Amino acid sequence: MSGGGLAMYLTELRVRNLRIFGELELTLDPGWNLFLGPNGAGKSSVLEAAYLLSHGQSFRRGARDTLTRFDSPGFSVFGRLQTAGGNTRSVAIGRNEARTEARVDGEAVSLGELVRNCAVVCFEPGSHELISGKADERRHYLDWGVFHVEPTFLSHWRWFQRALRQRNSALRAAGPVEALAPWEQEMADSGTLLSAMRRAYVEKLQPVLGDMLHTLLGELGHGQLDFDQGWKAEQGLADVLLANRGRDQDRGHSTRGPHRADWSIRFAKAPRREHLSRGQEKLCALALVLAQARLHSELLGEWPILCLDDLASELDQAHQEAVLGLALASGAQVLLTGTSAPFWPVPDMRVFHVEQGRISA
């Protein structure tokens, strides 16, 4: 990872009715912040709060309906950010009565605008799903990175999703095939642009990821990220949608397109995902998180906030030392959790003790 650079960081984090926390107010250090406590005390929920401000959703799978504290009508998270340019910004997200609201500097905004203003990446015990889980996880990882570097990505993504819903509805209605044509054209126009943006991002990510994989998994040889756009590369999307009309009508949904995109990692000595152990999957996921953070800094001029959840239980001592060294060299703000302090000393670390929904500095 390249040397220390400019970074955005959270100076303040306030939480209400999130998980086991009723009311929580934290003043954070711009460098390292360690949250210590036993399992189940709520350490991961602090990182989850920061992640919500940057992704609009939790890093825990299927967690949307369990985020709110028991017997509470909703939750809210507020953060005060300092940007690399020296500007102060407030970001907030809340959910009440099945409705999610976002704010930037007190003004109501879309979730997309919230995400654009706050960048947090996270490695946590479920991160191996990036390698072994569903393609949805991998698309979310890829699209979060593309979204931050391609200003038009979100609008094209929305146009594609609208056309996809309309085409799927027409497929299920089993009406005349001519009704599919306008939606197929919109899917082809926006989908082709989406795919080009994703492919360009993967090409930028590859050398950065290669460095990370060499550091963390050098014994497997060269690592390569392979992108699958969701249909055969040599075919135009409009032709593919036309050719698949009959098959798609039988299934009631569109079987080809950017909504089916995926990617995979292969190594010289482990060409298939099945060749990786669970520990190697976790190291791959960690390399992906750190590579995305570094690329974000190279393209946008500031490091995102790094969240490292329960690192000691996920990695052996040698890999912990490598990761902590990489993170320290970056100059990024780090939110770290554990049941004990890291064996490798980090200077000027602010330590918080977490006990069943209560935190003391």
Secondary structure, DSSP 8 states (H G I E B T S, - for coil): ------B-EEEEEEEEEETTEEEEEEE--SSEEEEE--TTSSHHHHHHHHHHHHHSS-SSTT-GGG-B-TT-SEEEEEEEEE-TTS-EEEEEEEEETTEEEEEETTEEE-HHHHHHH--EEEE-TTTTHHHHS-HHHHHHHHHHHHHHH-TTHHHHHHHHHHHHHHHHHHHHHT--GGGGHHHHHHHHHHHHHHHHHHHHHHHHHHHHHHHHHHHHHGGG--EEEEEE-SS-TTS-HHHHHHHTHHHHHHHTS--SSGGG-EEEEEETTB-SGGGS-HHHHHHHHHHHHHHHHHHHHHHHSSB-EEEE-SHHHHS-HHHHHHHHHHHHHHT--EEEEESS--SS--TT-EEEEEETTEEE-
